[in-house]
Amino acid sequence: MFKLNKVTLLSSALLAVFAGQVSAQQQASKQGADFSDPTAVYSKVGLGGGTEGVDVFGALGGYLGWQLKHQLTLEAKHDLDYYNLNYMAFNNRNNTGFLVKSTWSDEYKGNSVDQASFGVIKKIPLNNPQFTLYPAINIGMMWGDNIDSTTYLDVEAALRYALSDQLWLGATPGYTYALKGVNVKEFKGTVDIGYELAENVGISAHLDEDAEFWADFTFAF
């Protein structure tokens, strides 16, 4: 409960910062959200579910000024079993973003752990305009009552293929390597498909390396 209270207080403080930007964001030219793009910044709410239970999530996105946007995302995962609180600031001019990620009350090898990391993500349009690559690298720390504090490096590269303006396919391979602490050397990855049902309304489905499946319904605003 104490961990959850920390997440609630932090998210409330950051949401208060965003609140003053909402009216300016609403006055900006409206474009449909790109659900395939992990660097796209917009506000949203959504519901998901799959083999591990029900997920709920929400995000508030806005302008920092100039070419900069930012987004705060809060997720309750797997029947509220653990929580993610993430922040991204993204520069549209050079297609580069700064990431802060945190996970609270997750489970790792039977232990309750918390994690926090920071890193960068890059949007790279390829020669074929239907393909876009999103490599990211993060350095983080994992800790818990019954494990050694662990510093790790996490790399991934999301690839998206636009079949049309509404339908997309994707794959996101990644690797986590512990620099200190618990011996972590783990490959990971998902395959993804998404469809825009209407402007700012989308669905997507995902399958990971452990054969866990889930689907999301997202409403952007």
C-alpha positions in Angstrom: 0.0 0.0 0.0 2.9 2.4 0.8 4.3 1.8 -2.7 1.0 2.5 -4.3 0.6 5.7 -2.3 4.0 6.8 -3.6 2.9 6.2 -7.2 -0.4 8.0 -6.6 1.4 11.1 -5.1 3.9 11.2 -7.9 1.3 10.8 -10.7 -0.9 13.5 -9.0 2.0 16.0 -8.9 2.9 15.4 -12.6 -0.7 15.6 -13.7 -1.0 18.9 -12.0 1.9 20.2 -14.1 0.2 19.0 -17.3 -3.2 20.5 -16.4 -2.1 24.0 -17.3 -1.3 22.9 -20.8 -4.5 21.1 -21.7 -6.3 24.2 -23.1 -3.3 25.0 -25.3 -3.2 21.4 -26.5 -7.0 21.4 -27.3 -6.5 24.6 -29.5 -3.7 23.0 -31.5 -4.6 21.5 -34.9 -6.3 18.2 -34.4 -4.9 15.1 -36.0 -5.8 11.5 -35.4 -3.6 9.6 -33.0 -1.0 7.2 -34.5 -1.6 4.1 -32.4 1.3 2.3 -34.1 3.9 4.9 -33.0 5.5 4.3 -29.6 6.8 7.9 -29.7 3.4 9.5 -30.5 2.3 12.0 -27.8 -1.5 12.3 -27.1 -3.9 11.8 -24.2 -5.7 8.5 -23.9 -7.6 6.1 -21.8 -7.9 2.4 -22.4 -8.7 -1.1 -21.2 -7.0 -4.4 -22.0 -7.1 -8.0 -21.1 -5.6 -11.4 -21.9 -4.1 -14.5 -20.4 -2.6 -12.6 -17.4 -5.8 -10.6 -16.5 -7.2 -7.2 -17.0 -5.2 -4.0 -17.6 -6.4 -0.4 -17.3 -4.3 2.6 -18.5 -4.4 6.3 -19.1 -2.1 9.0 -20.3 -2.0 12.8 -20.5 0.1 14.3 -23.3 0.8 18.0 -24.0 3.3 20.5 -25.4 6.4 21.7 -23.6 7.0 24.4 -26.3 8.9 24.7 -29.5 9.2 21.2 -31.0 8.9 19.4 -27.7 6.0 17.3 -26.4 5.7 15.2 -23.3 3.4 12.4 -22.0 2.8 10.8 -18.6 1.3 7.3 -18.6 -0.1 5.3 -15.7 -0.9 1.6 -16.1 -2.4 -0.9 -13.7 -1.5 -4.4 -15.1 -2.7 -8.0 -14.7 -5.8 -7.5 -12.5 -4.0 -4.6 -10.7 -1.1 -6.8 -9.7 1.5 -4.2 -10.5 1.8 -0.6 -11.8 3.8 1.3 -14.4 4.4 5.0 -14.2 6.2 6.3 -17.3 7.2 9.7 -18.7 8.5 10.7 -22.1 9.6 14.0 -23.6 9.9 13.9 -27.4 11.5 16.3 -29.8 9.7 16.3 -33.1 12.5 18.1 -34.9 15.2 15.4 -34.4 12.8 12.5 -33.7 14.5 11.8 -30.4 12.9 11.3 -27.0 13.9 11.0 -23.3 12.3 8.2 -21.2 11.7 7.7 -17.5 10.1 4.3 -16.6 9.1 2.8 -13.3 7.4 -0.4 -12.2 6.0 -1.0 -8.8 5.1 -4.2 -7.0 6.0 -6.5 -9.9 7.2 -10.1 -9.5 10.6 -11.4 -10.5 11.4 -15.0 -9.8 8.9 -15.2 -6.9 10.0 -11.9 -5.3 8.2 -8.6 -5.2 10.4 -5.9 -6.8 10.3 -2.3 -7.9 12.2 -0.9 -10.9 13.2 2.5 -12.3 15.1 3.4 -15.4 15.9 6.3 -17.8 17.0 6.3 -21.4 16.5 7.5 -24.9 14.3 6.5 -27.9 14.8 7.3 -31.6 12.2 7.3 -34.4 13.9 6.3 -37.7 11.9 6.3 -40.9 13.4 3.7 -43.3 13.8 3.9 -47.1 10.5 2.1 -47.5 7.9 4.6 -46.1 5.8 1.8 -44.8 8.5 0.8 -42.3 9.6 2.7 -39.2 12.1 1.7 -36.6 12.1 2.8 -32.9 15.3 1.8 -31.1 15.5 2.5 -27.4 18.2 2.0 -24.7 17.6 2.4 -20.9 19.7 1.9 -17.8 17.8 1.0 -14.7 17.8 -0.4 -11.2 15.7 -3.2 -9.7 15.3 -3.7 -6.0 13.3 -5.7 -3.5 13.3 -7.1 0.1 14.6 -10.5 -0.9 16.9 -9.8 -3.8 20.1 -7.9 -4.4 19.8 -4.4 -5.8 20.5 -4.9 -9.5 21.6 -2.4 -12.2 20.7 -3.4 -15.7 20.9 -2.3 -19.3 17.7 -2.7 -21.4 17.7 -2.4 -25.2 14.9 -2.9 -27.7 14.0 -2.0 -31.2 10.3 -1.7 -32.2 9.6 -2.1 -35.9 6.3 -1.0 -37.4 4.9 -1.8 -40.8 1.9 0.2 -42.1 -0.3 -2.0 -44.2 -2.6 1.0 -44.6 -3.6 4.2 -42.8 -5.6 2.1 -40.4 -3.9 -1.3 -40.2 -0.4 -1.9 -38.9 1.9 -4.8 -37.9 4.9 -4.8 -35.6 7.6 -6.6 -33.7 9.6 -5.5 -30.7 12.6 -7.6 -29.9 14.7 -6.7 -26.8 17.4 -7.8 -24.4 18.0 -7.1 -20.7 21.5 -7.5 -19.2 22.4 -7.0 -15.6 25.5 -5.0 -15.0 25.6 -5.6 -11.2 23.5 -7.7 -8.8 21.2 -10.5 -9.8 22.3 -12.4 -12.9 19.9 -11.2 -15.6 20.5 -12.1 -19.3 17.1 -12.2 -20.9 15.8 -12.0 -24.4 12.3 -10.6 -24.8 9.9 -9.6 -27.5 6.4 -9.1 -28.8 4.6 -9.4 -32.1 1.8 -6.9 -32.6 -1.1 -6.0 -34.8 -3.4 -2.9 -34.6 -6.3 -1.4 -36.3 -7.9 2.1 -36.1 -11.6 1.6 -35.8 -12.4 5.3 -36.2 -10.5 8.5 -35.7 -8.8 8.3 -32.3 -10.3 4.9 -31.5 -8.0 1.8 -31.9 -7.6 -1.8 -31.0 -4.4 -3.9 -30.9 -3.3 -7.4 -30.0 0.0 -8.7 -28.7 1.9 -11.9 -28.1 5.1 -12.1 -26.2 8.0 -14.6 -25.8 6.3 -16.4 -23.0 3.2 -17.0 -25.2 1.2 -14.5 -23.1 -1.5 -12.8 -25.2 -3.4 -9.6 -24.6 -5.5 -7.1 -26.5 -6.1 -3.3 -25.9 -8.9 -0.9 -26.7 -7.7 2.7 -26.7 -9.6 6.0 -27.0 -7.4 9.0 -27.7 -8.4 12.7 -27.0 
